[in-house]
Amino acid sequence: MPAEAAVVAAPGTQALIQWLPRLAPPGRVAIVGPTYSEHEVSWRRAGRSVERLTAIEPLPRDAPHLALVNPNNPDGRIIPREALAAAAERCRAAGGWLVVDESFADLVPEASVAPLAAETPTLVLRSFGKFYGLAGLRLGFLLAPPAIAALVEDALGPWAVSGPALAVGAAALADTDWADAMRIRLADEAAALDAALAEAGFTPAGGTSLYRLVRHPEAARRHAGLARAGIWVRRFDHAPDLLRFGLPPGPAEREALRAALASL
């Protein structure tokens, strides 16, 4: 963490996503997508005008704020740090914020733009539950310049995060050996899932080592069939041929998925 930045602990990243549009300086926001829909929902609920982008460039002149997920959900796209640094400077010049949701950055630490929070109005959101598999703990973090961090901390109020959550989070984050081993394990499991999906006729479309995005011309029918078999995958209204598969918990569940796909 940059020494000039500050960290705010929150009861999950979702709480931060909902608060930031209400605390940000006036102005429109541009959101790079398709992405996690709660970003747009939260900015609109705060009365902000939203412009959807499909790429970080060109940035609209009349939107001082920019929000994106990096690596992106669901396609795993990673925007280079150099491009985000340029965007942060542009947001600063316009009096706005750059909000970078790094909920999946534990998988690729080199993609993080945490250093930008030391010198620019860059707000980095980090999830705990996704990589560590403890979503019910309700723990997330904001890395931001001290003045912005203080604003968010005041909005969250005292005792925003439980003592047990903080204790578990501190222990887990200190175990770097576990994190390094888990990145290797997840990459192996993602490769095994890719093989199972390829056998079933799916075409890769992106993702991270926690989930895989694939295409199939009969995605809607496959989605319904898997649901009947007790396997839930994500479908998308904006792209009816896409499905997102989370990693099966283990080999037995992966074989169950293979069998369900074969039955379709």
Backbone as CSV, one residue per row, in Angstrom:
resi,resn,N_x,N_y,N_z,CA_x,CA_y,CA_z,C_x,C_y,C_z
1,MET,0.842,-1.195,0.000,0.000,0.000,0.000,0.879,1.249,0.000
2,PRO,0.572,2.241,-0.845,1.347,3.473,-0.834,1.232,4.184,0.517
3,ALA,2.355,4.722,1.011,2.342,5.356,2.325,1.418,6.568,2.368
4,GLU,1.201,7.208,1.226,0.395,8.425,1.207,-1.093,8.135,1.083
5,ALA,-1.465,6.893,0.888,-2.879,6.528,0.762,-3.396,6.021,2.098
6,ALA,-4.722,5.897,2.191,-5.362,5.414,3.416,-6.280,4.249,3.078
7,VAL,-6.525,3.403,4.064,-7.385,2.237,3.883,-8.612,2.371,4.771
8,VAL,-9.771,2.063,4.201,-11.018,2.027,4.953,-11.579,0.612,4.867
9,ALA,-11.850,-0.001,6.011,-12.491,-1.314,6.043,-14.002,-1.118,6.012
10,ALA,-14.679,-1.945,5.227,-16.127,-1.817,5.052,-16.781,-3.193,5.138
11,PRO,-18.094,-3.226,5.387,-18.792,-4.513,5.443,-19.075,-5.049,4.038
12,GLY,-18.014,-5.299,3.293,-18.148,-5.790,1.923,-17.951,-4.672,0.916
13,THR,-17.491,-5.049,-0.276,-17.280,-4.067,-1.334,-18.597,-3.442,-1.788
14,GLN,-19.689,-4.203,-1.704,-20.979,-3.686,-2.152,-21.369,-2.420,-1.393
15,ALA,-21.081,-2.379,-0.104,-21.401,-1.191,0.682,-20.657,0.027,0.147
16,LEU,-19.412,-0.168,-0.245,-18.634,0.935,-0.808,-19.194,1.372,-2.157
17,ILE,-19.561,0.405,-2.991,-20.124,0.722,-4.301,-21.367,1.602,-4.149
18,GLN,-22.171,1.335,-3.131,-23.400,2.103,-2.923,-23.127,3.493,-2.349
19,TRP,-22.069,3.635,-1.558,-21.798,4.919,-0.923,-21.063,5.902,-1.833
20,LEU,-20.144,5.425,-2.641,-19.282,6.340,-3.379,-20.040,7.338,-4.252
21,PRO,-21.083,6.929,-5.006,-21.790,7.922,-5.828,-22.460,9.016,-5.012
22,ARG,-22.769,8.733,-3.760,-23.415,9.736,-2.906,-22.411,10.698,-2.283
23,LEU,-21.157,10.313,-2.297,-20.116,11.134,-1.687,-19.243,11.851,-2.704
24,ALA,-19.284,11.413,-3.949,-18.407,11.973,-4.981,-18.783,13.416,-5.313
25,PRO,-17.836,14.219,-5.774,-18.155,15.574,-6.244,-19.209,15.526,-7.345
26,PRO,-19.879,16.628,-7.606,-20.929,16.648,-8.622,-20.402,16.242,-9.992
27,GLY,-21.318,15.704,-10.795,-20.957,15.387,-12.173,-21.388,14.011,-12.610
28,ARG,-21.343,13.823,-13.925,-21.704,12.549,-14.531,-20.597,11.531,-14.327
29,VAL,-20.942,10.266,-14.547,-19.956,9.200,-14.463,-19.981,8.390,-15.750
30,ALA,-18.806,8.005,-16.202,-18.696,7.061,-17.314,-18.311,5.711,-16.720
31,ILE,-18.976,4.647,-17.177,-18.718,3.304,-16.667,-18.330,2.407,-17.831
32,VAL,-17.177,1.743,-17.696,-16.696,0.852,-18.745,-17.349,-0.509,-18.555
33,GLY,-18.034,-0.986,-19.580,-18.751,-2.249,-19.468,-18.790,-2.984,-20.792
34,PRO,-19.618,-4.038,-20.843,-20.483,-4.542,-19.780,-19.679,-5.008,-18.570
35,THR,-20.249,-4.773,-17.384,-19.541,-5.097,-16.162,-20.540,-5.351,-15.042
36,TYR,-20.046,-5.425,-13.825,-20.901,-5.653,-12.659,-21.945,-4.543,-12.588
37,SER,-23.212,-4.909,-12.664,-24.283,-3.933,-12.878,-24.521,-3.010,-11.690
38,GLU,-24.088,-3.389,-10.489,-24.375,-2.565,-9.320,-23.666,-1.210,-9.365
39,HIS,-22.614,-1.103,-10.140,-21.971,0.208,-10.260,-22.926,1.198,-10.916
40,GLU,-23.483,0.833,-12.053,-24.429,1.735,-12.716,-25.671,1.959,-11.868
41,VAL,-26.196,0.891,-11.277,-27.394,1.015,-10.430,-27.155,2.020,-9.306
42,SER,-26.002,1.929,-8.659,-25.723,2.798,-7.518,-25.562,4.256,-7.923
43,TRP,-24.882,4.505,-9.043,-24.728,5.893,-9.493,-26.073,6.483,-9.902
44,ARG,-26.903,5.698,-10.545,-28.221,6.208,-10.943,-29.099,6.466,-9.726
45,ARG,-29.048,5.589,-8.737,-29.844,5.800,-7.526,-29.411,7.052,-6.778
46,ALA,-28.168,7.443,-6.954,-27.664,8.663,-6.326,-28.005,9.901,-7.147
47,GLY,-28.771,9.715,-8.219,-29.197,10.839,-9.044,-28.192,11.272,-10.086
48,ARG,-27.209,10.407,-10.368,-26.180,10.758,-11.337,-26.548,10.273,-12.736
49,SER,-26.146,11.048,-13.716,-26.263,10.636,-15.107,-25.100,9.706,-15.430
50,VAL,-25.395,8.616,-16.143,-24.404,7.590,-16.436,-24.219,7.463,-17.940
51,GLU,-22.963,7.433,-18.363,-22.646,7.136,-19.758,-21.903,5.812,-19.818
52,ARG,-22.392,4.905,-20.636,-21.765,3.598,-20.765,-20.685,3.646,-21.832
53,LEU,-19.522,3.089,-21.498,-18.421,2.977,-22.438,-18.109,1.504,-22.673
54,THR,-17.588,1.185,-23.831,-17.119,-0.169,-24.097,-15.603,-0.257,-24.000
55,ALA,-14.930,0.889,-23.885,-13.474,0.942,-23.731,-13.131,2.202,-22.957
56,ILE,-11.928,2.232,-22.401,-11.541,3.375,-21.581,-11.240,4.612,-22.426
57,GLU,-10.978,4.418,-23.693,-10.737,5.535,-24.593,-11.713,5.473,-25.768
58,PRO,-12.221,6.627,-26.226,-11.984,7.953,-25.662,-12.901,8.215,-24.467
59,LEU,-12.435,9.005,-23.521,-13.244,9.359,-22.363,-14.118,10.572,-22.694
60,PRO,-15.375,10.552,-22.269,-16.244,11.700,-22.545,-15.767,12.943,-21.800
61,ARG,-15.848,14.080,-22.446,-15.362,15.333,-21.865,-16.239,15.815,-20.713
62,ASP,-17.527,15.449,-20.746,-18.456,16.001,-19.763,-18.723,15.069,-18.589
63,ALA,-17.886,14.058,-18.379,-18.054,13.135,-17.256,-16.770,13.162,-16.424
64,PRO,-16.773,13.853,-15.285,-15.550,13.932,-14.479,-15.183,12.623,-13.781
65,HIS,-16.167,11.726,-13.631,-15.928,10.476,-12.915,-15.865,9.299,-13.895
66,LEU,-15.017,8.338,-13.561,-14.901,7.116,-14.358,-14.883,5.935,-13.410
67,ALA,-15.688,4.913,-13.698,-15.739,3.705,-12.872,-15.567,2.477,-13.756
68,LEU,-14.827,1.519,-13.253,-14.599,0.284,-14.005,-14.184,-0.825,-13.051
69,VAL,-14.261,-2.057,-13.545,-13.838,-3.241,-12.794,-12.613,-3.810,-13.485
70,ASN,-11.567,-4.075,-12.720,-10.288,-4.477,-13.306,-9.571,-5.474,-12.381
71,PRO,-9.484,-6.753,-12.758,-10.003,-7.431,-13.952,-11.536,-7.362,-13.991
72,ASN,-12.040,-7.298,-15.198,-13.466,-7.068,-15.352,-14.286,-8.329,-15.084
73,ASN,-15.476,-8.105,-14.608,-16.487,-9.145,-14.432,-17.599,-8.867,-15.446
74,PRO,-17.816,-9.736,-16.447,-17.484,-11.163,-16.464,-16.365,-11.589,-17.422
75,ASP,-15.797,-10.682,-18.223,-14.916,-11.158,-19.298,-13.441,-11.202,-18.911
76,GLY,-13.085,-10.723,-17.700,-11.708,-10.798,-17.251,-10.763,-9.797,-17.881
77,ARG,-11.292,-8.859,-18.666,-10.444,-7.860,-19.319,-9.623,-7.100,-18.277
78,ILE,-8.357,-6.854,-18.586,-7.487,-6.065,-17.722,-7.022,-4.832,-18.484
79,ILE,-7.300,-3.669,-17.929,-6.861,-2.413,-18.533,-5.464,-2.106,-17.999
80,PRO,-4.497,-1.838,-18.866,-3.122,-1.593,-18.416,-3.022,-0.419,-17.452
81,ARG,-2.066,-0.515,-16.542,-1.879,0.525,-15.533,-1.598,1.877,-16.176
82,GLU,-0.879,1.897,-17.304,-0.557,3.169,-17.946,-1.829,3.894,-18.397
83,ALA,-2.778,3.138,-18.947,-4.029,3.747,-19.389,-4.831,4.269,-18.205
84,LEU,-4.800,3.540,-17.091,-5.533,3.979,-15.906,-4.862,5.192,-15.263
85,ALA,-3.547,5.249,-15.325,-2.851,6.425,-14.797,-3.234,7.678,-15.582
86,ALA,-3.326,7.543,-16.901,-3.741,8.678,-17.728,-5.181,9.066,-17.413
87,ALA,-6.043,8.084,-17.199,-7.432,8.372,-16.856,-7.529,9.060,-15.500
88,ALA,-6.687,8.649,-14.556,-6.700,9.274,-13.234,-6.330,10.746,-13.318
89,GLU,-5.355,11.068,-14.147,-4.970,12.469,-14.321,-6.088,13.273,-14.958
90,ARG,-6.772,12.642,-15.890,-7.889,13.329,-16.541,-9.023,13.582,-15.544
91,CYS,-9.297,12.588,-14.673,-10.333,12.764,-13.652,-9.935,13.870,-12.677
92,ARG,-8.663,13.920,-12.303,-8.208,14.977,-11.392,-8.399,16.346,-12.019
93,ALA,-8.050,16.478,-13.289,-8.191,17.767,-13.966,-9.649,18.208,-14.047
94,ALA,-10.556,17.223,-14.126,-11.985,17.526,-14.243,-12.672,17.642,-12.888
95,GLY,-11.923,17.432,-11.802,-12.514,17.507,-10.471,-13.295,16.268,-10.089
96,GLY,-12.960,15.131,-10.700,-13.714,13.906,-10.433,-12.867,12.811,-9.827
97,TRP,-13.435,11.614,-9.783,-12.794,10.434,-9.210,-12.640,9.340,-10.262
98,LEU,-11.591,8.561,-10.118,-11.446,7.311,-10.843,-11.702,6.187,-9.852
99,VAL,-12.748,5.413,-10.075,-13.111,4.301,-9.196,-12.731,3.002,-9.897
100,VAL,-11.806,2.253,-9.300,-11.340,0.997,-9.875,-11.710,-0.134,-8.924
101,ASP,-12.642,-0.948,-9.331,-13.089,-2.095,-8.541,-12.138,-3.263,-8.826
102,GLU,-11.288,-3.577,-7.858,-10.311,-4.648,-8.009,-10.726,-5.899,-7.233
103,SER,-12.010,-6.220,-7.288,-12.513,-7.359,-6.520,-11.827,-8.672,-6.885
104,PHE,-11.315,-8.771,-8.109,-10.662,-10.009,-8.543,-9.154,-9.835,-8.729
105,ALA,-8.594,-8.744,-8.228,-7.178,-8.466,-8.450,-6.251,-9.347,-7.617
106,ASP,-6.769,-10.022,-6.590,-5.918,-10.951,-5.848,-5.417,-12.071,-6.748
107,LEU,-6.134,-12.330,-7.837,-5.713,-13.364,-8.779,-4.521,-12.907,-9.617
108,VAL,-4.423,-11.611,-9.865,-3.334,-11.037,-10.676,-2.846,-9.762,-9.988
109,PRO,-2.090,-9.877,-8.910,-1.685,-8.690,-8.137,-0.969,-7.631,-8.965
110,GLU,-0.291,-8.068,-10.030,0.441,-7.103,-10.842,-0.483,-6.145,-11.595
111,ALA,-1.777,-6.455,-11.650,-2.724,-5.579,-12.345,-3.207,-4.432,-11.466
112,SER,-2.920,-4.473,-10.174,-3.452,-3.465,-9.262,-2.898,-2.071,-9.556
113,VAL,-3.765,-1.078,-9.368,-3.349,0.316,-9.535,-3.303,1.018,-8.180
114,ALA,-3.092,0.259,-7.110,-3.034,0.841,-5.774,-2.090,2.036,-5.677
115,PRO,-0.921,2.042,-6.341,-0.030,3.205,-6.233,-0.659,4.517,-6.700
116,LEU,-1.655,4.438,-7.572,-2.286,5.668,-8.067,-3.026,6.403,-6.956
117,ALA,-3.452,5.679,-5.919,-4.220,6.301,-4.840,-3.377,7.240,-3.995
118,ALA,-2.068,7.205,-4.173,-1.191,8.078,-3.395,-1.162,9.500,-3.933
119,GLU,-1.350,9.658,-5.246,-1.138,10.970,-5.846,-2.315,11.475,-6.668
120,THR,-3.312,10.646,-6.915,-4.453,11.052,-7.736,-5.750,10.661,-7.039
121,PRO,-6.888,11.230,-7.459,-8.174,10.861,-6.861,-8.643,9.494,-7.365
122,THR,-7.805,8.482,-7.112,-8.118,7.112,-7.505,-8.596,6.351,-6.285
123,LEU,-9.749,5.719,-6.401,-10.340,4.945,-5.313,-10.329,3.483,-5.733
124,VAL,-9.588,2.676,-5.006,-9.439,1.260,-5.330,-10.281,0.437,-4.368
125,LEU,-11.184,-0.362,-4.911,-12.019,-1.245,-4.098,-11.428,-2.649,-4.121
126,ARG,-11.268,-3.248,-2.955,-10.752,-4.610,-2.873,-11.738,-5.472,-2.092
127,SER,-12.082,-6.611,-2.683,-12.962,-7.576,-2.036,-12.134,-8.567,-1.243
128,PHE,-12.709,-9.103,-0.191,-12.047,-10.166,0.574,-12.671,-11.527,0.281
129,GLY,-13.982,-11.565,0.181,-14.679,-12.843,0.109,-14.444,-13.649,-1.140
130,LYS,-14.130,-13.013,-2.262,-14.034,-13.756,-3.521,-12.804,-14.659,-3.535
131,PHE,-11.629,-14.089,-3.394,-10.402,-14.883,-3.459,-10.274,-15.811,-2.251
132,TYR,-10.682,-15.330,-1.073,-10.529,-16.121,0.135,-11.733,-17.022,0.415
133,GLY,-12.772,-16.913,-0.399,-13.910,-17.814,-0.272,-14.729,-17.613,0.984
134,LEU,-14.759,-16.394,1.503,-15.472,-16.119,2.751,-16.405,-14.926,2.569
135,ALA,-17.285,-15.022,1.585,-18.170,-13.895,1.277,-19.054,-13.526,2.462
136,GLY,-19.481,-14.507,3.247,-20.358,-14.237,4.380,-19.695,-13.468,5.500
137,LEU,-18.388,-13.327,5.452,-17.681,-12.568,6.474,-17.999,-11.081,6.385
138,ARG,-18.394,-10.614,5.197,-18.717,-9.214,4.924,-17.538,-8.310,5.248
139,LEU,-16.541,-8.357,4.371,-15.351,-7.544,4.547,-14.852,-7.079,3.188
140,GLY,-14.591,-5.802,3.081,-14.018,-5.229,1.870,-13.211,-4.000,2.252
141,PHE,-12.458,-3.477,1.298,-11.559,-2.368,1.616,-11.587,-1.311,0.517
142,LEU,-11.379,-0.077,0.950,-11.186,1.048,0.036,-9.789,1.598,0.268
143,LEU,-9.043,1.764,-0.798,-7.747,2.429,-0.768,-7.919,3.738,-1.512
144,ALA,-7.616,4.856,-0.860,-7.890,6.163,-1.455,-7.014,7.222,-0.805
145,PRO,-6.920,8.407,-1.428,-6.236,9.517,-0.765,-6.873,9.779,0.601
146,PRO,-6.102,10.222,1.591,-6.620,10.365,2.956,-7.906,11.183,3.079
147,ALA,-8.018,12.273,2.344,-9.214,13.109,2.480,-10.460,12.371,2.011
148,ILE,-10.339,11.629,0.923,-11.480,10.869,0.418,-11.771,9.693,1.344
149,ALA,-10.729,9.032,1.830,-10.922,7.914,2.751,-11.649,8.370,4.008
150,ALA,-11.299,9.541,4.535,-11.957,10.058,5.734,-13.434,10.320,5.478
151,LEU,-13.747,10.816,4.274,-15.141,11.072,3.906,-15.944,9.775,3.907
152,VAL,-15.382,8.717,3.345,-16.068,7.429,3.282,-16.178,6.806,4.669
153,GLU,-15.110,6.880,5.438,-15.127,6.305,6.787,-16.202,6.962,7.642
154,ASP,-16.351,8.277,7.517,-17.382,8.989,8.264,-18.777,8.543,7.840
155,ALA,-18.967,8.305,6.532,-20.276,7.861,6.041,-20.626,6.469,6.548
156,LEU,-19.632,5.586,6.613,-19.893,4.225,7.090,-20.224,4.195,8.568
157,GLY,-19.694,5.147,9.318,-19.979,5.207,10.744,-19.102,4.278,11.561
158,PRO,-19.238,4.353,12.903,-18.409,3.510,13.769,-18.838,2.046,13.706
159,TRP,-17.894,1.159,13.961,-18.149,-0.283,14.029,-18.765,-0.811,12.730
160,ALA,-18.269,-0.333,11.601,-18.813,-0.781,10.313,-18.507,-2.247,10.050
161,VAL,-17.406,-2.741,10.614,-16.992,-4.129,10.404,-16.840,-4.801,11.762
162,SER,-17.303,-6.031,11.849,-17.239,-6.748,13.124,-15.805,-7.102,13.496
163,GLY,-15.574,-7.261,14.799,-14.258,-7.671,15.283,-13.813,-9.012,14.725
164,PRO,-14.678,-10.034,14.714,-14.271,-11.314,14.132,-13.883,-11.204,12.659
165,ALA,-14.603,-10.375,11.897,-14.259,-10.211,10.482,-12.875,-9.595,10.334
166,LEU,-12.575,-8.599,11.151,-11.263,-7.965,11.083,-10.157,-8.943,11.475
167,ALA,-10.412,-9.763,12.491,-9.401,-10.721,12.936,-9.133,-11.776,11.871
168,VAL,-10.210,-12.313,11.293,-10.045,-13.315,10.242,-9.361,-12.696,9.026
169,GLY,-9.781,-11.490,8.652,-9.188,-10.831,7.502,-7.704,-10.569,7.684
170,ALA,-7.310,-10.101,8.866,-5.899,-9.814,9.114,-5.060,-11.087,9.029
171,ALA,-5.571,-12.172,9.587,-4.826,-13.436,9.541,-4.698,-13.949,8.115
172,ALA,-5.771,-13.867,7.358,-5.746,-14.373,5.987,-4.828,-13.537,5.106
173,LEU,-4.909,-12.233,5.215,-4.093,-11.362,4.364,-2.603,-11.482,4.678
174,ALA,-2.278,-11.877,5.896,-0.870,-12.043,6.260,-0.277,-13.349,5.742
175,ASP,-1.129,-14.286,5.335,-0.660,-15.609,4.896,-0.365,-15.573,3.400
176,THR,0.752,-14.994,3.036,1.086,-14.851,1.618,1.425,-16.185,0.968
177,ASP,1.938,-17.134,1.736,2.232,-18.453,1.169,0.943,-19.128,0.706
178,TRP,-0.108,-19.015,1.508,-1.407,-19.591,1.119,-1.902,-18.932,-0.166
179,ALA,-1.790,-17.602,-0.243,-2.274,-16.885,-1.422,-1.520,-17.313,-2.677
180,ASP,-0.202,-17.452,-2.560,0.586,-17.872,-3.721,0.176,-19.274,-4.181
181,ALA,-0.013,-20.185,-3.233,-0.418,-21.553,-3.575,-1.818,-21.575,-4.164
182,MET,-2.710,-20.736,-3.651,-4.087,-20.725,-4.141,-4.162,-20.207,-5.576
183,ARG,-3.326,-19.251,-5.929,-3.328,-18.768,-7.319,-2.971,-19.895,-8.275
184,ILE,-2.009,-20.712,-7.895,-1.623,-21.850,-8.736,-2.754,-22.857,-8.810
185,ARG,-3.357,-23.154,-7.670,-4.452,-24.133,-7.638,-5.633,-23.664,-8.490
186,LEU,-5.994,-22.398,-8.356,-7.134,-21.884,-9.116,-6.865,-21.920,-10.615
187,ALA,-5.639,-21.604,-11.015,-5.300,-21.666,-12.439,-5.443,-23.089,-12.965
188,ASP,-5.021,-24.084,-12.172,-5.162,-25.481,-12.586,-6.627,-25.886,-12.679
189,GLU,-7.422,-25.462,-11.713,-8.839,-25.818,-11.717,-9.574,-25.120,-12.861
190,ALA,-9.169,-23.896,-13.167,-9.783,-23.192,-14.296,-9.469,-23.900,-15.609
191,ALA,-8.239,-24.411,-15.741,-7.868,-25.139,-16.952,-8.687,-26.429,-17.075
192,ALA,-8.923,-27.102,-15.953,-9.737,-28.317,-15.981,-11.179,-27.997,-16.360
193,LEU,-11.698,-26.880,-15.863,-13.055,-26.473,-16.233,-13.118,-26.113,-17.711
194,ASP,-12.102,-25.434,-18.217,-12.053,-25.111,-19.646,-12.160,-26.375,-20.492
195,ALA,-11.440,-27.414,-20.080,-11.472,-28.664,-20.838,-12.864,-29.264,-20.841
196,ALA,-13.539,-29.256,-19.692,-14.890,-29.810,-19.602,-15.858,-29.009,-20.474
197,LEU,-15.716,-27.696,-20.486,-16.613,-26.860,-21.282,-16.347,-27.019,-22.775
198,ALA,-15.079,-27.176,-23.134,-14.750,-27.390,-24.544,-15.346,-28.699,-25.045
199,GLU,-15.295,-29.742,-24.224,-15.894,-31.026,-24.598,-17.386,-30.885,-24.874
200,ALA,-18.026,-29.945,-24.179,-19.466,-29.750,-24.328,-19.808,-28.761,-25.439
201,GLY,-18.799,-28.294,-26.175,-19.066,-27.439,-27.322,-19.083,-25.956,-27.049
202,PHE,-18.601,-25.532,-25.887,-18.544,-24.107,-25.571,-17.261,-23.492,-26.112
203,THR,-17.353,-22.225,-26.490,-16.203,-21.475,-26.996,-15.757,-20.471,-25.948
204,PRO,-14.464,-20.417,-25.602,-13.997,-19.460,-24.593,-14.277,-18.018,-24.996
205,ALA,-14.680,-17.204,-24.001,-14.939,-15.790,-24.251,-14.308,-14.901,-23.186
206,GLY,-13.513,-15.487,-22.292,-12.844,-14.679,-21.272,-13.044,-15.257,-19.890
207,GLY,-12.804,-14.394,-18.888,-12.963,-14.815,-17.506,-11.688,-14.661,-16.714
208,THR,-11.730,-15.120,-15.471,-10.566,-15.167,-14.595,-10.441,-16.602,-14.099
209,SER,-9.474,-16.855,-13.237,-9.340,-18.216,-12.724,-10.348,-18.534,-11.635
210,LEU,-11.274,-17.619,-11.354,-12.403,-17.922,-10.467,-13.683,-18.205,-11.245
211,TYR,-13.745,-17.793,-12.484,-14.928,-18.046,-13.302,-14.516,-18.008,-14.762
212,ARG,-15.300,-18.703,-15.597,-15.012,-18.770,-17.027,-16.231,-18.271,-17.797
213,LEU,-15.979,-17.452,-18.809,-17.026,-16.937,-19.672,-16.942,-17.670,-21.007
214,VAL,-18.061,-18.224,-21.448,-18.074,-19.020,-22.675,-19.284,-18.672,-23.524
215,ARG,-19.178,-19.042,-24.816,-20.278,-18.827,-25.757,-20.837,-20.156,-26.224
216,HIS,-22.145,-20.128,-26.512,-22.795,-21.293,-27.122,-24.064,-20.809,-27.805
217,PRO,-24.344,-21.264,-29.016,-25.541,-20.787,-29.711,-26.839,-21.159,-29.006
218,GLU,-26.800,-22.186,-28.152,-27.989,-22.589,-27.395,-27.785,-22.329,-25.904
219,ALA,-27.175,-21.200,-25.593,-26.838,-20.899,-24.204,-28.076,-20.883,-23.304
220,ALA,-29.176,-20.324,-23.783,-30.372,-20.246,-22.954,-30.887,-21.642,-22.601
221,ARG,-30.882,-22.543,-23.577,-31.352,-23.903,-23.311,-30.393,-24.633,-22.375
222,ARG,-29.102,-24.421,-22.559,-28.110,-25.037,-21.663,-28.277,-24.504,-20.237
223,HIS,-28.517,-23.224,-20.121,-28.728,-22.618,-18.808,-29.910,-23.270,-18.098
224,ALA,-31.017,-23.417,-18.820,-32.211,-24.012,-18.222,-31.976,-25.480,-17.858
225,GLY,-31.291,-26.212,-18.730,-31.029,-27.618,-18.450,-30.129,-27.812,-17.244
226,LEU,-29.112,-26.986,-17.126,-28.230,-27.078,-15.967,-28.972,-26.712,-14.678
227,ALA,-29.872,-25.733,-14.756,-30.661,-25.364,-13.580,-31.519,-26.537,-13.123
228,ARG,-32.108,-27.264,-14.069,-32.916,-28.437,-13.698,-32.054,-29.519,-13.044
229,ALA,-30.767,-29.533,-13.385,-29.854,-30.511,-12.797,-29.248,-30.009,-11.485
230,GLY,-29.679,-28.845,-11.032,-29.177,-28.306,-9.772,-27.854,-27.573,-9.897
231,ILE,-27.503,-27.128,-11.111,-26.254,-26.406,-11.344,-26.593,-25.010,-11.866
232,TRP,-26.208,-24.005,-11.130,-26.567,-22.645,-11.516,-25.385,-21.940,-12.165
233,VAL,-25.603,-21.401,-13.358,-24.610,-20.591,-14.050,-25.251,-19.257,-14.398
234,ARG,-24.441,-18.297,-14.769,-24.940,-16.944,-15.017,-25.192,-16.735,-16.497
235,ARG,-26.361,-16.210,-16.828,-26.637,-15.814,-18.197,-26.761,-14.297,-18.251
236,PHE,-26.770,-13.727,-19.477,-26.694,-12.280,-19.626,-27.726,-11.801,-20.642
237,ASP,-28.520,-10.816,-20.223,-29.530,-10.264,-21.115,-28.890,-9.565,-22.314
238,HIS,-27.721,-8.931,-22.098,-27.114,-8.155,-23.189,-26.428,-9.054,-24.215
239,ALA,-26.190,-10.322,-23.861,-25.523,-11.247,-24.782,-26.085,-12.644,-24.542
240,PRO,-27.166,-12.995,-25.214,-27.855,-14.260,-24.935,-27.059,-15.513,-25.258
241,ASP,-25.915,-15.380,-25.924,-25.110,-16.569,-26.223,-24.006,-16.792,-25.194
242,LEU,-23.955,-15.954,-24.153,-22.907,-16.062,-23.150,-23.397,-16.736,-21.875
243,LEU,-22.515,-17.509,-21.249,-22.750,-18.064,-19.922,-21.468,-17.922,-19.112
244,ARG,-21.628,-17.692,-17.806,-20.471,-17.634,-16.924,-20.547,-18.798,-15.938
245,PHE,-19.474,-19.589,-15.887,-19.384,-20.746,-15.002,-18.398,-20.448,-13.872
246,GLY,-18.834,-20.614,-12.635,-17.905,-20.574,-11.525,-17.158,-21.897,-11.430
247,LEU,-16.041,-21.907,-10.720,-15.274,-23.135,-10.574,-16.050,-24.149,-9.730
248,PRO,-16.151,-25.400,-10.168,-16.721,-26.434,-9.302,-15.877,-26.576,-8.042
249,PRO,-16.494,-26.902,-6.899,-15.735,-27.001,-5.644,-14.635,-28.051,-5.650
250,GLY,-14.783,-29.099,-6.465,-13.780,-30.155,-6.484,-13.974,-31.083,-7.660
251,PRO,-13.159,-32.139,-7.755,-13.244,-33.075,-8.888,-14.607,-33.733,-9.025
252,ALA,-15.236,-34.102,-7.908,-16.539,-34.768,-7.983,-17.583,-33.848,-8.595
253,GLU,-17.563,-32.588,-8.178,-18.533,-31.631,-8.721,-18.236,-31.320,-10.187
254,ARG,-16.961,-31.309,-10.543,-16.610,-31.085,-11.951,-17.105,-32.239,-12.824
255,GLU,-17.014,-33.464,-12.327,-17.533,-34.605,-13.079,-19.049,-34.563,-13.168
256,ALA,-19.693,-34.077,-12.102,-21.151,-33.914,-12.154,-21.534,-32.907,-13.221
257,LEU,-20.739,-31.846,-13.344,-20.994,-30.877,-14.395,-20.819,-31.502,-15.769
258,ARG,-19.758,-32.272,-15.951,-19.548,-32.957,-17.215,-20.753,-33.817,-17.568
259,ALA,-21.238,-34.570,-16.601,-22.373,-35.461,-16.851,-23.621,-34.665,-17.208
260,ALA,-23.835,-33.547,-16.494,-25.019,-32.726,-16.787,-24.927,-32.130,-18.182
261,LEU,-23.748,-31.660,-18.554,-23.574,-31.099,-19.888,-23.773,-32.165,-20.961
262,ALA,-23.268,-33.368,-20.710,-23.429,-34.460,-21.675,-24.897,-34.812,-21.869
263,SER,-25.672,-34.724,-20.800,-27.093,-35.075,-20.885,-27.888,-34.074,-21.712
264,LEU,-27.313,-32.879,-21.924,-27.998,-31.857,-22.700,-27.735,-31.991,-24.194
